[in-house]
């Protein structure tokens, strides 16, 4: 897995976009006390469930790989 140039900024964008997507869809309400790791995992699973992003193989799922997949998604979104 090759790290993207501005992966940290893209992860922040992905979290913001994913939170907005989930709340507009009405499936989640994020709390200010939710950690970034919890948000990343929930957003990743929501986007996989809605078939917006391709799922990782079960053995490869980790916080790092989910962050990377969301960063790629954020880089392709508007």
SERO-4910 file (N, C-alpha, C, O; in steps of 0.05 Angstrom, whole numbers):
BEGIN
 pado doro    nc1    nc2    nc3   cac1   cac2   cac3    cc1    cc2    cc3    oc1    oc2    oc3
  Unk    A     17    -23      0      0      0      0     18     25      0     33     29     19
  Unk    A     16     40    -21     32     64    -24     18     88    -11     -5     93    -17
  Unk    A     32    102      6     20    125     19     16    148      0     33    153    -17
  Unk    A     -7    161      2    -13    183    -15      2    208     -6     10    209     18
  Unk    A      6    227    -23     21    251    -16      9    266      8     24    273     27
  Unk    A    -16    271      7    -29    287     28    -51    270     41    -74    278     44
  Unk    A    -43    246     50    -62    226     60    -77    236     85   -101    232     88
  Unk    A    -62    250    103    -75    259    128    -97    279    122   -118    279    134
  Unk    A    -92    298    104   -112    317     96   -136    304     83   -159    311     87
  Unk    A   -130    284     66   -152    269     53   -169    253     72   -193    250     69
  Unk    A   -156    242     93   -171    227    114   -190    246    128   -213    239    134
  Unk    A   -180    270    135   -197    290    148   -221    297    131   -244    299    140
  Unk    A   -216    300    105   -237    307     86   -257    283     84   -281    287     83
  Unk    A   -246    259     83   -263    235     82   -281    232    106   -304    225    104
  Unk    A   -270    238    130   -286    237    154   -309    258    153   -332    251    159
  Unk    A   -302    282    145   -323    303    143   -344    296    123   -368    298    128
  Unk    A   -335    287     99   -354    279     78   -371    255     86   -395    254     81
  Unk    A   -358    235     98   -372    211    107   -392    216    129   -413    205    129
  Unk    A   -385    234    148   -404    241    169   -428    255    157   -451    249    164
  Unk    A   -423    273    138   -445    287    125   -463    267    110   -487    269    111
  Unk    A   -450    249     95   -465    229     80   -482    211     98   -506    207     92
  Unk    A   -471    202    120   -486    185    138   -509    199    152   -530    187    155
  Unk    A   -504    224    159   -525    239    173   -548    247    154   -571    247    161
  Unk    A   -540    254    129   -561    261    109   -577    237    102   -601    239     96
  Unk    A   -565    213    102   -579    189     96   -596    180    119   -615    164    116
  Unk    A   -591    191    143   -607    185    167   -601    159    181   -617    149    196
  Unk    A   -577    148    176   -570    123    189   -552    126    213   -548    107    228
  Unk    A   -541    150    218   -523    154    240   -524    182    250   -530    201    235
  Unk    A   -518    186    275   -515    213    286   -489    212    303   -488    199    324
  Unk    A   -468    225    293   -442    224    306   -443    243    330   -454    264    329
  Unk    A   -430    234    351   -427    250    376   -399    263    376   -381    252    364
  Unk    A   -397    285    390   -370    298    392   -350    281    406   -326    284    403
  Unk    A   -359    262    422   -341    245    437   -331    220    422   -314    205    431
  Unk    A   -342    216    398   -333    194    381   -305    198    372   -297    220    364
  Unk    A   -289    177    374   -261    180    366   -259    178    335   -277    170    322
  Unk    A   -236    187    325   -232    186    296   -232    158    286   -241    152    264
  Unk    A   -221    139    302   -220    111    294   -248    100    292   -254     85    273
  Unk    A   -266    107    310   -294     98    308   -307    109    284   -322     95    270
  Unk    A   -303    135    278   -315    147    255   -305    134    229   -320    129    211
  Unk    A   -279    129    228   -267    117    204   -279     90    199   -286     83    176
  Unk    A   -281     74    220   -292     47    216   -321     48    208   -329     33    190
  Unk    A   -337     65    220   -365     66    213   -369     76    185   -385     65    169
  Unk    A   -354     97    178   -357    108    151   -348     87    130   -361     84    109
  Unk    A   -326     74    135   -316     53    117   -338     32    113   -344     25     90
  Unk    A   -349     22    134   -369      0    132   -395     10    119   -407     -5    104
  Unk    A   -402     35    124   -426     47    111   -422     49     80   -439     41     65
  Unk    A   -398     59     72   -393     62     44   -390     35     30   -398     32      7
  Unk    A   -380     15     43   -379    -12     32   -407    -23     29   -414    -35      9
  Unk    A   -423    -20     50   -451    -30     50   -466    -17     27   -482    -31     14
  Unk    A   -463      9     22   -477     23      1   -463     19    -27   -472     30    -47
  Unk    A   -442      3    -27   -427     -4    -52   -415     21    -65   -414     23    -90
  Unk    A   -407     40    -49   -394     64    -59   -364     59    -62   -351     69    -81
  Unk    A   -352     44    -44   -324     36    -46   -323      5    -45   -341     -8    -35
  Unk    A   -301     -5    -56   -297    -34    -56   -286    -43    -29   -268    -31    -18
  Unk    A   -297    -65    -19   -288    -75      8   -260    -87      6   -251    -97    -14
  Unk    A   -246    -84     29   -220    -97     32   -225   -127     39   -245   -133     50
  Unk    A   -206   -144     32   -208   -172     42   -209   -172     72   -195   -157     85
  Unk    A   -225   -190     84   -228   -191    113   -201   -192    128   -199   -180    149
  Unk    A   -182   -207    118   -156   -209    131   -140   -184    131   -122   -180    147
  Unk    A   -146   -166    112   -130   -141    108   -143   -117    122   -132    -95    121
  Unk    A   -166   -120    135   -179    -97    147   -164    -89    172   -161   -105    191
  Unk    A   -155    -65    172   -142    -53    196   -148    -23    195   -158    -12    175
  Unk    A   -142    -10    216   -147     19    218   -131     34    195   -142     52    182
  Unk    A   -107     25    191    -90     38    171   -101     34    143   -101     52    127
  Unk    A   -110      9    137   -120      4    110   -147     18    105   -153     26     83
  Unk    A   -164     20    126   -189     34    123   -184     64    119   -197     76    102
  Unk    A   -164     75    133   -157    103    129   -148    108    100   -155    128     88
  Unk    A   -132     89     90   -121     92     63   -144     91     43   -145    106     24
  Unk    A   -162     72     46   -185     68     28   -202     93     28   -211    102      7
  Unk    A   -207    105     52   -223    129     53   -209    153     41   -221    170     29
  Unk    A   -182    154     44   -167    176     32   -169    174      1   -171    195    -12
  Unk    A   -168    150     -9   -171    147    -38   -199    156    -47   -202    170    -67
  Unk    A   -219    148    -32   -247    157    -37   -249    187    -37   -262    199    -54
  Unk    A   -237    200    -17   -239    229    -14   -224    243    -37   -232    264    -46
  Unk    A   -202    231    -47   -187    243    -69   -203    243    -95   -199    259   -112
  Unk    A   -222    224    -97   -238    222   -122   -264    237   -120   -277    242   -141
  Unk    A   -272    244    -96   -298    259    -93   -293    289    -97   -270    299    -96
  Unk    A   -315    303   -101   -313    332   -107   -306    347    -82   -304    372    -83
***
